[in-house]
């Protein structure tokens, strides 16, 4: 029987709090959802934090610390994966006057500042968004230059933390391979294929398989799609030889008109995989496969 691991992306940083009351945004609620997802079968929890008053995205070390300490002090074993994507957010002023950037929606920080919470909390995994991209509508650009990625990868590796490469398009895989070949990312290499985000790789089968076929055989990969295709991608990723990601960061619904919880999405993913005779890997098995160091 083949086996995969499930990652649960618990809250994200998108404008989802106003769309579903199931999206956790206080440190206590984020940790609670992460633990529930782990009990439901997730081996990894991927974590953002938010302002506990407004639900807006945040890079607060205080909030990250509370979430991580709540998880680590529990009796639930789960691999902690913290985002490092925050701090690369650029919103241009307008189509006619792009500079200076708009204050709202712009949060640009240096490589060291973007990794402050990783340096202090030492999760087992942190994400590394391997490229820049027009991300959604308007004048927002997800910004990750080659030089910044090299420095972030260097610092992450020096901390003994495993980078999870986030690839939103084919060029991001090209960039990731260059980082590996240059020694900035060490084996074993882990990549997450992020499908269906405007305007990266669309979630159609041909594009997905083009991404999969460009992953080196020695790498471990996982894949997901945002929105209504999330649960279909549970089966698709497993069939393609990868692992699975679900969670409220990427999809708010369990079915048409039925708002999901993180635990319910993990349970549904586990049920889909069980129906395919695919077993779930435990956190300890994931640590062995990815060469993770458990800190804290």
Phi, psi and omega in degrees: 000131177286164181216150179221166171248151176254130168257136173251117176271103201285313189224330182063193180230007182284177182277070184246341182300323180284346184264340180208131177281002178272347182284118181284142178222350171272154178305319180297315182292322179296314178297318179300314180294322179298317180291320176298320178296320178295319178296330181280348176131358179285129176274335182232139171242126180260124195236131163249165170237161182225164173295120185291351177267320187249340185083001180290152179299149186215154170245021187296122176298323179301315181292318177300318182299316180297316180299310184294319180294323177297320180290315183292333181274357179278177177262017182257128178270125177203147177280129182265127181235111180260139176292148165236018181286336181292145181101002175240036186257116181238121173244116182291158184297311178188174180291335180264331180228078186293334179243142000288160178298156175292141178292317179285123179094353177256126177213089182253125181225156178287168184302315182294318179294322180296338183254013183304313183291329177291318180296320183281325189255342177049064173292169177285328182224145166223146183280151177226104181285108194273052175160168175261156185195143164296119191241098182081206188263177175075216186248022181275136177231125170284120193244116177214095184284159178305318181294319178296318180296320177299316182290319178296317178297320179299314181293319180300313180297319180296333179280353183076025179252143180273123173285135169260109180293127175257116182248114181262353180197171185297323179297333178292325174294321177300315178297319180297317178299321179296321178295321178292314182296330180273358176087007179283333176238130184260158172292152352285145185262136180237132179228141177249121176272119186254104190254146170086007179272121176295126005237064175258217181288123176293160188271019179284161187296319182298316180293317179302313182291330174298320176295310181302316184289349176261005177271127177304145184301331184279350182276153170263134178231156173228162182209152175206163168236150176280162171072211191293344179272000185304311184287330173295325180290342173301309179292316184297315180297318180295317179298324182282357178096014182249189178252183198233142171229133172225177177137165186289346174299327190251340186200133184261353191239142173272329177201181183302118178073005183249104180295139183261164162249166177298315180298320181295323178293320177295317178299319179294318178299317179298322179293317177300314182293320178298321178294342178261007184061038177249125181273161178262135175279145178276165175304321180293324177293323177295319178300318179295316183294320186262000180064043185276149175251122181275111182263172176075000000 
